[in-house]
Amino acid sequence: MRKKHATIDIAILGCGTVGGAAALALVKDRELLENKTGLSLNLKYIVDKNFDNAIKLGLSKKLFEPKLQTVLADPSVSIVVELIGGTTVAKDFIEKALMAKKNVVTANKALLAHSGAALLSLARKNHVTLAFEASCGGGIPIVRALVDGVVANRIDAIYGIVNGTCNYILTQMIGTGRSYQDALADAQKAGLAEANPSLDVSGTDSAHKLAILSSLAFGEKINFDSVPVTGIDSLQSMDVGFGGELGYVVKLIAMAIRLDGGLYLRVHPVFISREHPLAWVSGPFNAISLYGHRTGHTMYYGRGAGGPPTASAIVSDIVSTALGTQKLLFRHLGIWTDRTKKAKQIPYSEIVSRFYLRFMVNDAPGVLAKITAALGKNGISIASVLQKEIPEGAGRQRGKVPVVITTHMAKEKNVRKALTALRAAKLALENPVCLHIVDEREESF
């Protein structure tokens, strides 16, 4: 029999949904993990202000500790797992743990997106590590894939569905024709959306994850505040329906693309073909596509949130840290943001894409001609037009009607210029809707 390693004492900070799941995984699966790894992973402390959830889960009260200082002063604790969330108290706790020479595991995407480089630098200064597999894809091992599995590749693009709440809402809107508000209410009833869902539906959560993944994929420091973000909260069922008639489904896509001159990052709802690899990702599931110059397209699919899947990623980081694998990766790889240069992020106005445009206009002769003329004046070529006819009949009155136009490839700033001109001319009765149409990316080899 192989010789077992010394016991590894662990402290978990925060015992909410994810913290509780991580604690249960360490307690209930201890024998499984020991047989697999040769490590004796011992959960020694759960630090929180309120232990109601821990009690509900049946965790031993012997683990409960209200004071972080007790953990920091205990020399036997080598790994601290931060699962408090947020960017204030959590940051303070992580900094204190790192300065106390404790290795840290975290799922805190918001904190890493804003302060990852500083925290990584602090970890390096104190000769410990910071691991964050659980920050980006729940149970999907996407961070490990980037730092290890596809290390032989130059990553050229990332396309991801990385928020299960938004994907569930969009799946409902696509499949049932429900409005955004009704689909959101369903998600809240199912426990898949918070009472205040703004972080998810605004696209901010997806942008946090994109910034982290992009920094690893491209080996450059991402300025989170320069990532354009549009959520799904203004999406209308009318456009979801028209897109379906044209052969598209709408998804909230977090994308990062290597272009000549820099990186293009963006989070926004886009139309993709029903044949696109991400089109079939439904409900609360996540999927992330990587495009490498050696592998071509690889896709990572699974549950992107929730207690047990996220706990799986947390335990993976604990094992990697305890084995010393994380220390080796941390020491040798040059992709960590405390070691990389600042990325040049290309503004979205310079991006070339196909577009879906919807105008609400007066049902009057010549309106369509004026719209197409304005588009043509700005170098925008039309691919298709969809106009819903108002049936003839006695008492028919002219009102507003939707006109849907799809374009060939066009520069975004030209499209925006045309839309501004049409608004100024008051041809559109409402603000026009403009969504990108994203085609499946060609592999680079």
C-alpha positions in Angstrom: 0.0 0.0 0.0 1.1 3.5 -0.7 2.1 5.8 2.2 -0.6 8.3 3.0 0.3 12.0 3.3 0.0 14.0 6.4 -3.4 15.4 7.3 -4.3 18.7 5.5 -6.3 21.0 7.7 -8.8 23.3 5.9 -11.0 26.2 6.9 -14.1 27.3 5.0 -15.2 31.0 5.3 -18.9 31.3 4.6 -21.5 28.5 4.9 -24.2 29.5 2.5 -25.3 27.4 -0.5 -21.8 26.9 -1.9 -19.9 26.9 1.4 -22.3 24.3 2.8 -22.0 22.1 -0.2 -18.2 22.3 -0.1 -18.2 21.5 3.7 -20.4 18.5 3.0 -18.2 17.3 0.2 -15.1 17.3 2.4 -16.9 15.6 5.3 -19.0 13.0 3.5 -16.4 12.2 0.7 -13.4 12.2 2.9 -12.7 8.4 2.4 -13.3 8.7 -1.4 -10.9 11.6 -1.6 -8.3 9.8 0.5 -8.5 6.7 -1.6 -8.1 8.7 -4.8 -5.4 11.2 -3.8 -3.6 9.7 -0.8 -4.5 12.9 1.1 -6.3 13.1 4.4 -8.3 16.3 3.9 -9.6 17.5 7.2 -12.2 20.2 7.5 -11.2 21.9 10.8 -13.2 25.1 10.8 -16.3 26.7 9.3 -16.2 30.5 9.9 -19.4 32.4 9.7 -21.6 34.9 11.6 -24.6 32.7 11.3 -24.6 28.9 11.4 -28.2 28.2 10.7 -27.5 26.7 7.3 -24.6 24.6 8.6 -26.9 23.2 11.3 -29.6 22.5 8.7 -27.1 20.5 6.7 -26.2 18.4 9.8 -22.6 19.7 10.0 -20.9 19.2 13.4 -21.0 22.2 15.7 -17.4 21.4 16.6 -16.4 22.9 13.3 -18.2 26.3 14.0 -15.8 29.2 14.6 -17.1 32.8 14.6 -13.6 34.5 14.5 -11.3 34.5 11.4 -8.4 35.2 13.7 -8.6 31.8 15.2 -8.0 30.3 11.8 -5.2 32.7 11.0 -3.4 31.9 14.2 -3.7 28.1 13.8 -0.5 26.9 12.2 -2.0 23.6 11.2 -4.4 25.2 8.8 -2.7 25.4 5.4 -5.7 26.0 3.1 -8.5 28.7 3.6 -11.5 28.5 1.3 -13.3 31.9 0.8 -16.9 31.5 -0.1 -18.4 34.7 1.4 -18.7 36.5 -1.9 -18.6 40.2 -2.7 -15.6 42.5 -3.0 -15.2 44.1 0.4 -15.2 41.7 3.4 -14.1 38.8 1.2 -11.2 40.8 -0.1 -10.1 41.7 3.4 -10.3 38.1 4.6 -8.4 36.8 1.6 -5.6 39.4 2.1 -5.3 38.5 5.7 -5.2 34.7 4.9 -2.5 35.2 2.3 -0.4 37.4 4.7 -0.8 34.7 7.3 0.9 32.3 4.8 -2.3 30.4 4.1 -3.0 29.0 0.6 -6.4 30.3 -0.6 -9.1 28.8 -2.7 -12.0 31.0 -3.8 -15.0 31.0 -6.1 -15.2 34.8 -6.0 -15.5 35.9 -9.7 -16.3 39.6 -9.0 -13.3 40.0 -6.7 -11.0 38.3 -9.1 -12.2 40.3 -12.1 -11.5 43.6 -10.3 -8.6 42.7 -8.0 -7.2 39.4 -9.3 -3.7 40.7 -10.2 -3.2 42.3 -6.8 -4.3 39.2 -4.9 -2.1 36.9 -7.0 0.9 39.2 -6.4 0.2 39.2 -2.7 0.0 35.4 -2.7 3.4 35.2 -4.6 5.0 37.7 -2.1 3.9 35.4 0.8 5.0 32.2 -1.0 1.5 30.7 -1.1 -1.0 30.2 -3.9 -4.5 31.4 -4.9 -6.7 29.0 -6.8 -10.1 29.8 -8.4 -11.4 27.0 -10.6 -14.9 27.5 -9.1 -15.1 31.1 -10.1 -16.0 30.7 -13.8 -18.0 27.6 -14.6 -19.3 25.9 -11.6 -18.5 22.3 -12.0 -16.9 22.8 -15.5 -13.1 22.5 -15.2 -12.5 25.4 -17.6 -9.7 27.1 -15.6 -7.8 23.8 -15.4 -8.3 23.4 -19.2 -6.8 26.8 -19.9 -3.8 26.6 -17.6 -3.0 22.9 -18.3 -5.1 21.0 -20.8 -4.7 23.4 -23.8 -1.3 24.9 -22.8 0.1 23.9 -26.2 -2.3 26.3 -27.9 -2.5 29.9 -28.9 -6.1 30.6 -27.9 -7.7 32.6 -30.7 -11.3 32.9 -29.3 -13.7 32.1 -26.5 -17.4 31.9 -26.9 -19.3 31.1 -23.7 -22.8 30.7 -22.2 -21.6 31.3 -18.6 -24.8 32.3 -16.7 -27.3 29.6 -16.1 -30.0 32.0 -14.9 -30.0 33.9 -18.2 -29.8 30.7 -20.2 -32.8 29.3 -18.4 -34.8 32.5 -19.1 -33.8 32.6 -22.8 -34.7 28.9 -23.1 -38.2 29.6 -21.8 -38.6 32.6 -24.1 -37.5 30.6 -27.1 -39.4 27.4 -26.3 -42.7 28.8 -25.1 -42.8 32.4 -26.4 -43.1 33.7 -22.9 -42.1 37.3 -22.1 -38.9 38.1 -20.3 -40.8 39.0 -17.2 -42.8 35.8 -17.1 -39.7 33.7 -17.8 -37.8 35.5 -15.0 -40.7 34.8 -12.6 -40.4 31.1 -13.6 -36.7 31.1 -12.9 -37.3 32.7 -9.5 -39.9 30.1 -8.6 -37.5 27.3 -9.7 -34.8 28.7 -7.5 -32.6 29.6 -10.5 -32.8 33.3 -10.1 -32.3 35.6 -7.1 -35.1 37.8 -5.8 -32.9 40.6 -7.1 -31.5 39.1 -10.3 -29.7 42.2 -11.7 -26.2 40.8 -11.4 -27.2 37.9 -13.7 -29.6 39.5 -16.1 -27.6 42.6 -16.7 -24.7 40.5 -18.0 -22.3 41.6 -15.2 -21.8 38.1 -13.8 -20.9 36.8 -17.3 -18.5 39.7 -17.8 -16.7 38.9 -14.5 -16.2 35.3 -15.7 -15.1 36.5 -19.2 -12.5 38.8 -17.8 -11.0 35.9 -15.7 -11.0 33.4 -18.6 -9.7 35.8 -21.1 -6.8 36.8 -18.9 -5.7 33.2 -18.7 -6.5 32.3 -22.4 -4.6 35.2 -23.9 -2.0 35.8 -21.1 -2.9 39.5 -20.9 -4.3 41.7 -18.2 -7.9 42.6 -18.9 -9.5 45.9 -17.9 -12.9 44.8 -16.7 -14.3 48.3 -16.9 -13.5 48.4 -20.6 -15.6 45.3 -21.4 -18.9 46.3 -23.1 -21.9 44.6 -21.4 -25.5 44.3 -22.4 -27.9 42.1 -20.5 -31.1 40.3 -21.4 -33.4 42.5 -19.3 -34.5 44.6 -22.3 -35.0 41.7 -24.7 -38.4 41.5 -26.2 -40.3 38.3 -27.0 -41.2 39.9 -30.4 -37.5 39.8 -31.4 -37.0 36.3 -30.1 -39.9 35.2 -32.3 -38.7 37.0 -35.4 -35.3 35.5 -34.9 -36.8 32.1 -34.8 -38.6 32.7 -38.1 -35.2 33.6 -39.6 -33.6 30.4 -38.2 -31.9 31.8 -35.2 -32.0 31.4 -31.4 -30.9 34.1 -29.0 -28.2 33.5 -26.4 -26.3 35.7 -24.0 -22.8 35.2 -25.2 -19.6 36.1 -23.5 -17.0 36.4 -26.3 -13.3 37.2 -26.4 -11.5 37.2 -29.8 -7.9 37.7 -30.8 -7.8 40.2 -33.6 -5.0 42.1 -35.4 -4.1 44.9 -33.0 -5.7 43.6 -29.8 -8.5 41.7 -28.1 -12.2 42.2 -28.5 -14.3 41.3 -25.4 -18.0 41.7 -25.1 -21.1 40.3 -23.3 -24.4 40.7 -25.1 -27.4 38.8 -26.4 -26.9 37.7 -29.9 -28.6 35.6 -32.6 -26.9 32.3 -33.5 -28.0 29.7 -36.0 -29.9 26.6 -34.7 -26.9 24.6 -36.0 -24.4 26.6 -34.0 -22.6 24.4 -31.3 -23.9 26.6 -28.5 -27.5 26.7 -29.8 -28.6 23.4 -28.1 -27.3 24.5 -24.6 -30.5 24.8 -22.7 -31.9 25.5 -19.3 -29.4 26.3 -16.5 -26.5 24.7 -18.2 -23.3 26.4 -19.3 -20.9 25.8 -22.2 -17.6 27.4 -23.2 -16.0 27.0 -26.6 -12.3 27.5 -27.0 -10.6 27.9 -30.3 -6.9 26.9 -30.3 -4.4 26.9 -33.2 -3.6 23.2 -32.5 -6.8 21.7 -31.1 -9.3 23.7 -33.2 -12.6 23.9 -31.4 -13.1 22.3 -28.0 -16.2 22.8 -25.9 -16.7 22.4 -22.2 -20.3 21.7 -21.0 -22.0 21.3 -17.6 -23.7 22.8 -14.7 -22.3 26.3 -14.2 -23.7 27.0 -10.8 -25.3 25.5 -7.7 -23.9 24.0 -4.6 -22.7 20.5 -5.5 -21.2 21.4 -8.9 -19.3 24.4 -7.5 -18.2 22.3 -4.5 -16.7 19.8 -7.0 -14.4 22.6 -8.4 -13.5 23.8 -4.9 -12.4 20.4 -3.8 -10.4 20.0 -7.0 -8.5 23.2 -6.1 -8.0 22.0 -2.5 -6.5 18.7 -3.8 -4.3 20.5 -6.4 -3.1 22.9 -3.6 -2.5 20.1 -1.2 -0.6 18.0 -3.7 1.6 20.9 -4.7 0.3 20.9 -8.3 -1.1 24.4 -7.9 2.3 25.7 -6.5 4.1 24.4 -9.6 1.7 26.0 -12.0 1.7 29.2 -10.0 5.5 29.3 -10.0 6.2 28.4 -13.6 3.3 29.7 -15.8 3.5 33.2 -17.2 -0.3 33.6 -17.7 -1.2 34.8 -14.2 -2.3 38.4 -14.3 0.3 39.6 -11.8 2.9 38.6 -14.5 1.2 39.8 -17.7 1.1 43.0 -19.7 -2.1 45.1 -20.1 -4.2 44.0 -23.0 -5.1 46.3 -25.8 -8.9 46.0 -25.9 -10.5 47.0 -29.2 -13.6 49.1 -29.0 -16.8 47.5 -30.2 -17.4 50.3 -32.7 -14.7 48.8 -34.9 -16.1 45.3 -35.0 -17.5 43.9 -38.2 -20.5 41.6 -37.9 -23.9 40.7 -39.4 -26.8 42.5 -37.7 -30.5 42.0 -36.9 -32.4 45.3 -37.0 -36.0 45.8 -36.0 -37.9 49.1 -36.6 -41.4 50.0 -35.5 -42.7 52.3 -38.2 -45.8 53.9 -39.6 -47.7 51.6 -42.0 -47.2 54.1 -44.9 -45.8 54.0 -48.4 -42.1 54.8 -48.8 -41.0 54.1 -45.2 -39.1 50.9 -46.0 -37.4 52.7 -49.0 -36.2 55.5 -46.6 -34.8 53.0 -44.1 -32.9 51.0 -46.8 -31.6 54.3 -48.2 -30.2 55.3 -44.8 -28.5 52.0 -44.4 -27.1 52.1 -47.9 -25.7 55.6 -47.4 -23.6 54.2 -44.5 -22.3 51.2 -46.6 -24.7 48.6 -45.1 -25.8 45.9 -47.4 -29.2 44.2 -46.7 -29.4 40.4 -46.6 -33.1 40.0 -45.9 -36.3 41.9 -45.0 -39.2 40.6 -42.9 -42.3 42.8 -42.8 -45.5 41.7 -41.2 -48.5 42.6 -43.4 -51.6 44.1 -41.8 -54.6 42.2 -43.2 -56.9 44.0 -45.6 -60.5 44.6 -44.4 -63.2 47.1 -43.7 -62.3 49.7 -41.1 -58.5 48.9 -41.5 -56.5 51.7 -40.0 -52.8 52.4 -40.5 -50.7 51.9 -37.4 -47.2 50.9 -36.5 -45.8 47.8 -37.9 -42.5 45.9 -37.4 -39.9 45.8 -40.1 -37.0 43.4 -39.6 -33.8 43.7 -41.6 -30.8 41.4 -41.5 -27.5 42.7 -42.9 -24.4 41.4 -44.5 -21.1 42.1 -42.8 -20.9 45.7 -41.6 -18.9 47.8 -39.2 -20.8 48.5 -36.0 -20.0 52.2 -36.0 -21.6 52.5 -39.4 -24.7 50.7 -38.2 -25.0 52.9 -35.2 -24.6 56.0 -37.4 -27.4 54.8 -39.7 -29.7 54.2 -36.7 -28.9 57.6 -35.3 -29.9 59.2 -38.6 -33.1 57.2 -38.7 -34.0 58.3 -35.2 -33.3 61.9 -36.1 -35.6 61.6 -39.1 -38.3 60.1 -36.9 -38.9 57.2 -39.2 -38.8 54.8 -36.3 -41.6 55.3 -33.7 -39.5 53.5 -31.1 -35.8 53.0 -30.6 -34.7 50.5 -33.2 -33.5 47.1 -31.9 -30.0 46.0 -32.9 -28.6 42.6 -32.2 -25.5 40.9 -33.6 -25.8 37.7 -35.7 -22.8 35.5 -34.7 -21.8 32.7 -37.1 -19.9 29.6 -36.0 -16.2 30.4 -36.0 -14.0 28.6 -38.5 -11.1 26.6 -37.0 -7.7 28.1 -37.7 -5.9 25.0 -38.9 
